[in-house]
Structure formats: structure tokens, C-alpha cells
Amino acid sequence: MNQNKPYFFQAWAIVCIAILSFIGFKSFLPKKLFPESSNNKNVVVDSLMLDAVAEGGNLSEEDTLSNKTIKFVSNPLGIQFSDEKFEQYKGYQYLIPFFEKLYQLETNKKGKARIAYFGDSMTDGDMIVQDVRTQFQSIFGGEGVGFVNITSESAGSRGSILHEYSQNWKAQSYLKTKSPLRSFGVNGSVFFAKDTANTTWVKYKAGRNRFSTTLNNPTVFYGSSKNKKACIRQIIGKDTIYKKLSPNSILNATQVAGDVKNVKVNFINADSIPFYGFNFDNGKGIHVDNFSSRGNSGLPLSTFNVDLMNAFQQKLGYDLIILQFGTNVLNYGSLNYTWYERKMTSVVNHLKECFPGAAILIISTADKSTKYDMQMKSDSAVVPLTLAQKRYAVKAESGFVNLYTLMGGDGSMVKWVENVPVRANKDYTHFNHRGAKEIAQLIYKQIDTGYQEYKRLRAIATKKAKPKKVVKDSSLPVKNDTINE
């Protein structure tokens, strides 16, 4: 025991010397212990973003929007939202086509509406989106989880639908493939059934989320091919059903069953046919498709084939496109995001060609915390990126949700991670399930605020448009047009 005492005191001496050394050298250390760099090999990002950073990271232009009033022009119905200062910009005017669809659903209980929700890892596993979907469907009706991939990196973590698939699928994503064998689908992916001795299959089972406890009308979407031998085989109860695939058009859809709890589909002789995914909806109300991709900056959406997307628009009918990106754009060497603003403006304009008639809603990056001087604080890149996202929303005539301010602004991520109840993970970037649900409520609330104002303005415009009744004055003589014979 006594022999261990010298080692004990030596260890304490070393610790004390280390502490004193750190204090002495602290002034020479960088203020940001995790520097902004694009060389982190553990971060998955799309190649288009890396190319854009290399090409335009030093671009700059005069800021012409700050302190500017955004003026709106009334739509054909005479509905015009109030002008907005750039600082408070929400752009509800540009969401009018979507609001009108909601109005028809609410008042006439007819028709349907659809949202394509594109995002990065923040919406992985249907996080945030599943709660936005539930909010909409609880008010406007509709059942089903919407469009789901053939294979998915987040299949194991998604609770809104249980998803399994064989390992002999060949998958290509717009994040990792610049020259795909065939054009990417609306989900940014294309899948091929490998011609092997083992059966290629996919299996889905309904989850427990409200309005998604049934697989509504499972329908497979696929592209064109000269393959005329392909078919699908499914076993429902004691019955084995075969259905022939007809890959004749740029986009084809084959319903494989009615409303079921689970479905397993085997693909027979289906090589060379590009598959995109399955859709699950009951054909009425509102539906929200989650197209999340880890590492996505939003720029890969520029690779969508317009003709194929027009075909998806014909079959699915999107009324609103939501873009929630930013997580993977932070911390790439500069606080100047002019390059991103320009690129994403082009992306939004491209999406308007892909999905004619759909409104666009931009959701900014959330707060993210980084360690400065041994203390977690809002990352210095968050506000500049948020402003760039707002600028391209204005330039591309899109709605805008400032998620950074909605969740509390400066220092909010620290509170979401460290305060009880905990609403975000220890990476100080991603939300947990509790936080994701709250974020969904914040997003839905802002959309609903715009919708309620739309209904008020619509009522005023309708009242003004009604023709006035002509009231006859009884005091005036009545003209007698009778001809006396």
C-alpha cells in the first residue's frame, strides 16, 4: 500500500501540470476548436455541393434585399397578402395555389392535395415529416404514408412503415451517381432488380402512426423498358397472384393490391426495368411524401429530368414542394453563401418546370451548436446561411419558414439539448423524436397561419366580386311598350 503512494502523488502532479499548461497556452489556441472545413471524411455530402463550393465559394454580390419591402401582386381572384419587410418575410402570397386546394378540401370535402417534402438527415426515418403528415390529415383527411423507396438507408429506423428488401437490388442515388443508368425518380433514386438465382423482393408492413395503420392501394412505379417478360408475384393469405408489368411509357404504375396490412412483392424477370418505389394512399384528402437523403444540400434536385418529373406530376399531382436543407451546407470554409443562394435559386426554378402548378416552400436550417472557448454556442454560419436561404426564397418567389427563429434563435439548440425535456441529440444538430414532433408543429402552425389569413382575404375578395342587385325605383313611371291596335 505504502509503495503505491509515490505513484499516486506523481499522477496528481502530472494532472496539475497539464491543467496549468492548458491555461497558459489557452490564449494561443483557436477560438473554434472544431474548425470550419470541407475535408471531414466522416461527413457525407453530395458532390454537386463540393463542386459548387470550389467554384463559387468566394462569390459575392451587393445585398439589395435587406431593409427592403417585398411587394406582392394580387392573384386572378383578387387575393393579395400584405407587403412584407425582408426581415419578417414569409411569402404566403406564393402559396395561394396550395391554400386554395386546402380550402376546397375543407369546404367541399372533395378532391385531394399532395406535398413532396425534400430534406436531408433532419427528416431521415420520416422524422418531422410524419408529424406534419398527421397534422394535415387530421384536418383535411387522407390516409397512407405516401411514396416509399424500393430500398432505403433509413428503413431500419422508420416507424411510420416497416420496410424490408432483398440484398440483390442495384440502387443509384443522385447524391452518389452523376451518370445513372436511367433518370432518377421523384425520390432522387432509381433501382434495378439484379438478375440472379435469388428472388428480388421488397416487403412493406403498416406502422402504428395515426392514418397509416393500413397500406392503402400499394402501387409500384417504374420506367420504360423493352423487357416484355417481367411480372410481379405476391402472396396474399393462401393466394398467389401474378401481375404482368407493362413498361411502355416513360412512367408506369401498377397497383398490386387493395388495402392490406402488409405486402411482399417478388420481381420476376424484371432486369433492365428502372423501378422507383411504391405509393400508399387512399386517393382522397392530403398526402405527404418524404424524400429525405442523408448528406443532401438540395443541389442534386437540379439533376431531375423534366419530362420524367412531368410524368410524376401527372400521376401524383403535387400542390406543394417543401425544401428543408442546410445541415450539410454549414461549415464549408466561408460565411459567404452567395454561391448557395444562386445555385438554389436555379434549383427552385427548375422544380417549377418539373412540377407545373406546385407552390414552393423553403424551410431554413435549424440552429446548430459548435464549441467555442470550451462552450457550446450557435454556430457562426447559421445566420448567414439562413439569410441566404431567405434571399433565394424571395428571388424564386417561394414561401419561407425561418426554422432558426421558430425554435428560439441564438443559443436555442443548446437549450433543446441540455434542458429538460431533452428535444435534440448530443451532436447539437439533430432532433430526437420529441423535438421532431415539436418542430413539425411549428412548421405546420406557420403554414396554417398563412392559410387562415388566406381564407379571410378570400372571403373579402369574393364579397367584392359579387354583382350588386339592381333595385327598381317604384316612384318612376313604368314604360308601357304595348302597341294599341
Protein Blocks (a to p, Z undefined) as FASTA:
>chain_A
ZZmmmmmmmmmmmmmmmmmmmmmmmmmpcfblbacdfkbfkbccdfklmmmmmmmmmgcc
ddfkgopacdddddfkopacddddfklgnolmmmmmmmmmmmmmmmnopajddddddddf
klgghiojlmmmmmmmmmngpedebjadfbdfklmmpckbccdddfkbccddfklmmbdf
bdcdfkopacdddddfbdcdddddddfbehilbcehiacdddddfbfkbccdddehjacc
ddddddfbfbdcddfbdcdfbdcdddehkghiacfbdcddehiajdddddddehiaolmm
mmpcfklmmmmmmmnopabdcddehjlmgoghpacfklmmmmmmmmmmmmmmmmghiacd
ddddddddddeehiacddfklmmmmmmmmmmmmmnopadddfklmnnpgoklmmmmmpcc
dfbdfkomaccfklmmmmmmmmmmmmmmmmmmmmmmmmmmmmmmpccdddddfkbccddf
bdcZZ
